[in-house]
């Protein structure tokens, strides 16, 4: 990139970024979303599924992934 020019990403309005870990799988309530979304320019949802720690195998992991996807 030539000196003096900025990428479109750099020229975007900088605002509050919020990282929301999806822990309880009940974070889809309007009250919960309203508590962090005001003024946020970017919201990052974090869903971690440790398939190695799950009992029940593939079906349980697939169910957790599907639930996480619908929640997001």
N, CA, C and O atoms as a MOPAC input file, in Angstrom:
PM7 MOZYME 1SCF
protein

 N      0.84700 1    -1.16000 1     0.00000 1
 C      0.00000 1     0.00000 1     0.00000 1
 C      0.89700 1     1.22700 1     0.00000 1
 O      1.90300 1     1.26800 1     0.70800 1
 N      0.53400 1     2.22100 1    -0.79000 1
 C      1.33800 1     3.42800 1    -0.89100 1
 C      1.15100 1     4.29700 1     0.34000 1
 O      0.09700 1     4.30100 1     0.97400 1
 N      2.21200 1     5.03400 1     0.65700 1
 C      2.17200 1     5.91500 1     1.82000 1
 C      1.08500 1     6.96900 1     1.64900 1
 O      0.91100 1     7.52500 1     0.56400 1
 N      0.36800 1     7.23500 1     2.71100 1
 C     -0.66800 1     8.24800 1     2.68100 1
 C     -2.04800 1     7.70800 1     2.36900 1
 O     -3.04300 1     8.41300 1     2.53800 1
 N     -2.12200 1     6.48800 1     1.92300 1
 C     -3.42000 1     5.89400 1     1.63000 1
 C     -3.79500 1     4.94500 1     2.76200 1
 O     -2.93500 1     4.29700 1     3.35800 1
 N     -5.07600 1     4.87600 1     3.04300 1
 C     -5.54300 1     3.94700 1     4.07300 1
 C     -6.48600 1     2.94200 1     3.43000 1
 O     -7.18100 1     3.24900 1     2.46100 1
 N     -6.49600 1     1.77100 1     3.97200 1
 C     -7.43600 1     0.77000 1     3.47900 1
 C     -8.82800 1     1.12900 1     3.95700 1
 O     -8.99000 1     1.92000 1     4.88700 1
 N     -9.83600 1     0.54500 1     3.31800 1
 C    -11.20900 1     0.84100 1     3.73000 1
 C    -11.45600 1     0.39500 1     5.16400 1
 O    -12.27100 1     0.98500 1     5.87300 1
 N    -10.75000 1    -0.64800 1     5.58900 1
 C    -10.90800 1    -1.14700 1     6.96200 1
 C    -10.38600 1    -0.11200 1     7.96600 1
 O    -10.99100 1     0.09900 1     9.01700 1
 N     -9.26700 1     0.52900 1     7.63500 1
 C     -8.69100 1     1.51100 1     8.54900 1
 C     -9.51300 1     2.78200 1     8.60600 1
 O     -9.53400 1     3.46600 1     9.62900 1
 N    -10.19000 1     3.10200 1     7.51400 1
 C    -10.92600 1     4.35700 1     7.48000 1
 C    -12.32700 1     4.23200 1     8.06700 1
 O    -13.03300 1     5.23300 1     8.18800 1
 N    -12.74300 1     3.02100 1     8.43300 1
 C    -14.05100 1     2.84300 1     9.05100 1
 C    -14.09300 1     3.57300 1    10.38800 1
 O    -13.07100 1     3.75400 1    11.05000 1
 N    -15.28500 1     3.98200 1    10.76400 1
 C    -15.46000 1     4.63200 1    12.05100 1
 C    -15.09600 1     3.64800 1    13.15500 1
 O    -15.61700 1     2.53400 1    13.21500 1
 N    -14.20900 1     4.07500 1    14.00700 1
 C    -13.82000 1     3.21500 1    15.12200 1
 C    -14.82500 1     3.38600 1    16.23500 1
 O    -15.20400 1     4.50200 1    16.58900 1
 N    -15.24700 1     2.27300 1    16.77600 1
 C    -16.22500 1     2.30700 1    17.84500 1
 C    -15.95100 1     1.19700 1    18.83000 1
 O    -14.91500 1     0.53300 1    18.78300 1
 N    -16.87800 1     1.01700 1    19.69900 1
 C    -16.76600 1     0.01600 1    20.74000 1
 C    -16.92700 1    -1.37500 1    20.15100 1
 O    -17.88400 1    -1.64500 1    19.42600 1
 N    -15.98700 1    -2.25500 1    20.46600 1
 C    -16.07300 1    -3.65600 1    20.06200 1
 C    -16.40700 1    -4.47700 1    21.30300 1
 O    -15.83300 1    -4.26800 1    22.37200 1
 N    -17.33800 1    -5.40900 1    21.14800 1
 C    -17.80400 1    -6.20100 1    22.27100 1
 C    -17.61100 1    -7.67800 1    21.95000 1
 O    -18.02400 1    -8.14800 1    20.88900 1
 N    -16.97800 1    -8.41300 1    22.87600 1
 C    -16.82500 1    -9.85700 1    22.76600 1
 C    -17.82400 1   -10.50300 1    23.71800 1
 O    -17.79500 1   -10.25700 1    24.92400 1
 N    -18.70800 1   -11.33000 1    23.16600 1
 C    -19.75800 1   -11.95800 1    23.96100 1
 C    -19.56600 1   -13.46800 1    23.93900 1
 O    -19.83600 1   -14.10900 1    22.92300 1
 N    -19.10500 1   -14.04500 1    25.04300 1
 C    -19.02600 1   -15.51200 1    25.09900 1
 C    -20.41700 1   -16.09700 1    25.33300 1
 O    -21.14800 1   -15.64400 1    26.21300 1
 N    -20.76900 1   -17.09000 1    24.55300 1
 C    -22.07000 1   -17.74100 1    24.69400 1
 C    -21.88200 1   -18.93200 1    25.62400 1
 O    -21.49900 1   -20.01800 1    25.18800 1
 N    -22.15000 1   -18.72300 1    26.89400 1
 C    -21.86000 1   -19.72300 1    27.91400 1
 C    -23.07300 1   -20.52500 1    28.34300 1
 O    -23.00300 1   -21.74800 1    28.46000 1
 N    -24.17700 1   -19.84900 1    28.57500 1
 C    -25.34100 1   -20.53700 1    29.12500 1
 C    -26.29200 1   -21.04400 1    28.05500 1
 O    -27.19600 1   -21.82900 1    28.34100 1
 N    -26.09200 1   -20.60300 1    26.83900 1
 C    -26.96200 1   -20.92100 1    25.70600 1
 C    -28.36400 1   -20.34500 1    25.89700 1
 O    -29.32600 1   -20.80900 1    25.28400 1
 N    -28.46600 1   -19.32500 1    26.75700 1
 C    -29.72300 1   -18.59700 1    26.93900 1
 C    -29.50300 1   -17.10900 1    26.67900 1
 O    -30.26500 1   -16.26700 1    27.15400 1
 N    -28.46300 1   -16.79900 1    25.92700 1
 C    -28.10000 1   -15.40000 1    25.70000 1
 C    -28.92100 1   -14.73200 1    24.60100 1
 O    -28.60200 1   -13.61200 1    24.20200 1
 N    -29.95000 1   -15.37700 1    24.10900 1
 C    -30.72000 1   -14.79500 1    23.01000 1
 C    -31.90700 1   -13.94500 1    23.46200 1
 O    -32.76800 1   -13.60900 1    22.64800 1
 N    -31.96400 1   -13.59700 1    24.73300 1
 C    -33.05800 1   -12.74200 1    25.20200 1
 C    -32.79400 1   -11.29600 1    24.78700 1
 O    -31.64600 1   -10.85800 1    24.71100 1
 N    -33.86200 1   -10.57300 1    24.52500 1
 C    -33.73600 1    -9.17400 1    24.10100 1
 C    -33.05000 1    -8.32500 1    25.16600 1
 O    -32.28400 1    -7.42100 1    24.83400 1
 N    -33.31200 1    -8.60200 1    26.43300 1
 C    -32.70300 1    -7.83700 1    27.51700 1
 C    -31.18600 1    -8.03600 1    27.53800 1
 O    -30.43000 1    -7.08600 1    27.74000 1
 N    -30.75400 1    -9.27500 1    27.32800 1
 C    -29.32100 1    -9.55400 1    27.32400 1
 C    -28.63700 1    -8.84000 1    26.17000 1
 O    -27.58800 1    -8.22400 1    26.35800 1
 N    -29.21400 1    -8.91600 1    24.98600 1
 C    -28.62500 1    -8.26900 1    23.80700 1
 C    -28.59400 1    -6.75700 1    23.99700 1
 O    -27.60100 1    -6.11500 1    23.65400 1
 N    -29.65200 1    -6.18600 1    24.53300 1
 C    -29.71000 1    -4.73700 1    24.75100 1
 C    -28.66600 1    -4.27100 1    25.75600 1
 O    -28.20900 1    -3.13100 1    25.68300 1
 N    -28.28000 1    -5.13600 1    26.69400 1
 C    -27.33600 1    -4.73200 1    27.73700 1
 C    -25.93000 1    -4.45700 1    27.19500 1
 O    -25.17100 1    -3.72600 1    27.83100 1
 N    -25.56800 1    -5.01200 1    26.05600 1
 C    -24.22200 1    -4.76700 1    25.52600 1
 C    -24.20800 1    -4.15200 1    24.13800 1
 O    -23.15000 1    -3.71700 1    23.68400 1
 N    -25.32400 1    -4.09800 1    23.45500 1
 C    -25.28800 1    -3.67500 1    22.05700 1
 C    -25.35300 1    -2.16100 1    21.85500 1
 O    -25.00900 1    -1.67400 1    20.77800 1
 N    -25.77800 1    -1.42200 1    22.84700 1
 C    -25.87900 1     0.02000 1    22.70000 1
 C    -24.51500 1     0.66000 1    22.46200 1
 O    -23.62600 1     0.55100 1    23.30700 1
 N    -24.34400 1     1.31700 1    21.33900 1
 C    -23.09000 1     1.99200 1    21.02300 1
 C    -22.01200 1     1.10500 1    20.44700 1
 O    -20.93600 1     1.59700 1    20.10800 1
 N    -22.26000 1    -0.17400 1    20.32500 1
 C    -21.24500 1    -1.08400 1    19.79300 1
 C    -21.22200 1    -1.00800 1    18.27000 1
 O    -22.26500 1    -1.06100 1    17.61900 1
 N    -20.02700 1    -0.88400 1    17.71500 1
 C    -19.89900 1    -0.89500 1    16.26100 1
 C    -19.61600 1    -2.30100 1    15.74500 1
 O    -19.82100 1    -2.59500 1    14.56700 1
 N    -19.14700 1    -3.15300 1    16.62900 1
 C    -18.84700 1    -4.53100 1    16.24300 1
 C    -19.11000 1    -5.44200 1    17.43200 1
 O    -18.65900 1    -5.16800 1    18.54400 1
 N    -19.83700 1    -6.52000 1    17.19700 1
 C    -20.13000 1    -7.49800 1    18.23900 1
 C    -19.62000 1    -8.84700 1    17.76200 1
 O    -20.00000 1    -9.32300 1    16.69200 1
 N    -18.75900 1    -9.45700 1    18.56100 1
 C    -18.17000 1   -10.74600 1    18.23000 1
 C    -18.73900 1   -11.77500 1    19.19100 1
 O    -18.62000 1   -11.63600 1    20.40800 1
 N    -19.35800 1   -12.81100 1    18.63400 1
 C    -19.92900 1   -13.88400 1    19.44800 1
 C    -18.93100 1   -15.03300 1    19.48700 1
 O    -18.41000 1   -15.44900 1    18.45300 1
 N    -18.67000 1   -15.54000 1    20.67900 1
 C    -17.71200 1   -16.61900 1    20.86400 1
 C    -18.42500 1   -17.84700 1    21.40700 1
 O    -19.00000 1   -17.82300 1    22.49500 1
 N    -18.37500 1   -18.90900 1    20.63700 1
 C    -18.96000 1   -20.18000 1    21.06200 1
 C    -17.86700 1   -21.23100 1    20.98400 1
 O    -17.32600 1   -21.49200 1    19.90900 1
 N    -17.54200 1   -21.83200 1    22.11800 1
 C    -16.51000 1   -22.86400 1    22.17600 1
 C    -17.19100 1   -24.18000 1    22.50400 1
 O    -17.93100 1   -24.28800 1    23.48200 1
 N    -16.93000 1   -25.17300 1    21.67600 1
 C    -17.47200 1   -26.50400 1    21.91100 1
 C    -16.29300 1   -27.46500 1    21.96900 1
 O    -15.62000 1   -27.69700 1    20.96500 1
 N    -16.04900 1   -28.01600 1    23.14100 1
 C    -14.96200 1   -28.96700 1    23.33400 1
 C    -15.53700 1   -30.36400 1    23.17700 1
 O    -16.07200 1   -30.93600 1    24.12600 1
 N    -15.42200 1   -30.90400 1    21.97900 1
 C    -16.00800 1   -32.21600 1    21.71000 1
 C    -15.28600 1   -33.32300 1    22.46900 1
 O    -15.86500 1   -34.38400 1    22.69900 1
 N    -14.04400 1   -33.10100 1    22.86100 1
 C    -13.30500 1   -34.09600 1    23.61500 1
 C    -13.81300 1   -34.25900 1    25.03900 1
 O    -13.65200 1   -35.32100 1    25.63900 1
 N    -14.42200 1   -33.21900 1    25.57900 1
 C    -14.90200 1   -33.25400 1    26.96100 1
 C    -16.35400 1   -33.70000 1    27.06200 1
 O    -16.89100 1   -33.82600 1    28.16200 1
 N    -16.98800 1   -33.93800 1    25.92900 1
 C    -18.40500 1   -34.29100 1    25.93400 1
 C    -18.59700 1   -35.79200 1    26.02100 1
 O    -17.88300 1   -36.56800 1    25.38800 1
 N    -19.55900 1   -36.17300 1    26.80300 1
 C    -19.95300 1   -37.57200 1    26.79100 1
 C    -21.14900 1   -37.68500 1    25.86000 1
 O    -21.99800 1   -36.79300 1    25.82500 1
 N    -21.21800 1   -38.72600 1    25.14100 1
 C    -22.34600 1   -38.89400 1    24.23800 1
 C    -21.94300 1   -38.89300 1    22.77700 1
 O    -22.75600 1   -39.21300 1    21.91000 1
 N    -20.71400 1   -38.54100 1    22.49300 1
 C    -20.20200 1   -38.67100 1    21.13800 1
 C    -20.72300 1   -37.66400 1    20.13400 1
 O    -21.11000 1   -36.54700 1    20.47600 1
 N    -20.71900 1   -38.09800 1    18.88200 1
 C    -20.99200 1   -37.21100 1    17.75400 1
 C    -22.37300 1   -36.57300 1    17.81400 1
 O    -22.50000 1   -35.37400 1    17.56200 1
 N    -23.39700 1   -37.33000 1    18.13500 1
 C    -24.75500 1   -36.78700 1    18.15300 1
 C    -24.90100 1   -35.63300 1    19.11700 1
 O    -25.57100 1   -34.64500 1    18.81400 1
 N    -24.27600 1   -35.75000 1    20.28000 1
 C    -24.33100 1   -34.67700 1    21.26900 1
 C    -23.58700 1   -33.44400 1    20.76500 1
 O    -24.07400 1   -32.32200 1    20.89800 1
 N    -22.40400 1   -33.65700 1    20.18500 1
 C    -21.61500 1   -32.53800 1    19.65500 1
 C    -22.35900 1   -31.84400 1    18.52100 1
 O    -22.38400 1   -30.61600 1    18.45400 1
 N    -22.96200 1   -32.62000 1    17.63500 1
 C    -23.72500 1   -32.03400 1    16.53600 1
 C    -24.89500 1   -31.20600 1    17.05500 1
 O    -25.19500 1   -30.14000 1    16.51800 1
 N    -25.55200 1   -31.70100 1    18.09800 1
 C    -26.64500 1   -30.96300 1    18.70700 1
 C    -26.19000 1   -29.65300 1    19.31300 1
 O    -26.86700 1   -28.63500 1    19.17500 1
 N    -25.04700 1   -29.66900 1    19.98500 1
 C    -24.48200 1   -28.45200 1    20.57400 1
 C    -24.11500 1   -27.43200 1    19.49300 1
 O    -24.34400 1   -26.23400 1    19.66100 1
 N    -23.55400 1   -27.90500 1    18.40200 1
 C    -23.19600 1   -27.01400 1    17.29200 1
 C    -24.45500 1   -26.40900 1    16.67800 1
 O    -24.49100 1   -25.21200 1    16.39200 1
 N    -25.47700 1   -27.21900 1    16.47400 1
 C    -26.73200 1   -26.71700 1    15.91400 1
 C    -27.37300 1   -25.68700 1    16.83100 1
 O    -27.87300 1   -24.66500 1    16.36300 1
 N    -27.36100 1   -25.94900 1    18.14000 1
 C    -27.91200 1   -25.00600 1    19.10500 1
 C    -27.12500 1   -23.69000 1    19.08900 1
 O    -27.71500 1   -22.61100 1    19.13100 1
 N    -25.80400 1   -23.78500 1    19.02800 1
 C    -24.95800 1   -22.59600 1    18.96100 1
 C    -25.21800 1   -21.78800 1    17.70700 1
 O    -25.27500 1   -20.56000 1    17.76000 1
 N    -25.37800 1   -22.46500 1    16.57400 1
 C    -25.65700 1   -21.76800 1    15.31800 1
 C    -26.98400 1   -21.03700 1    15.36600 1
 O    -27.08200 1   -19.89500 1    14.91700 1
 N    -28.00400 1   -21.68200 1    15.90600 1
 C    -29.31400 1   -21.01300 1    15.97400 1
 C    -29.27700 1   -19.85400 1    16.96300 1
 O    -29.94100 1   -18.83900 1    16.75100 1
 N    -28.51500 1   -19.99200 1    18.03300 1
 C    -28.38700 1   -18.91800 1    19.00800 1
 C    -27.69900 1   -17.69700 1    18.39900 1
 O    -28.10500 1   -16.56000 1    18.63500 1
 N    -26.66100 1   -17.94900 1    17.61900 1
 C    -25.95400 1   -16.83000 1    16.98600 1
 C    -26.81400 1   -16.18900 1    15.93400 1
 O    -26.39100 1   -15.22800 1    15.29200 1

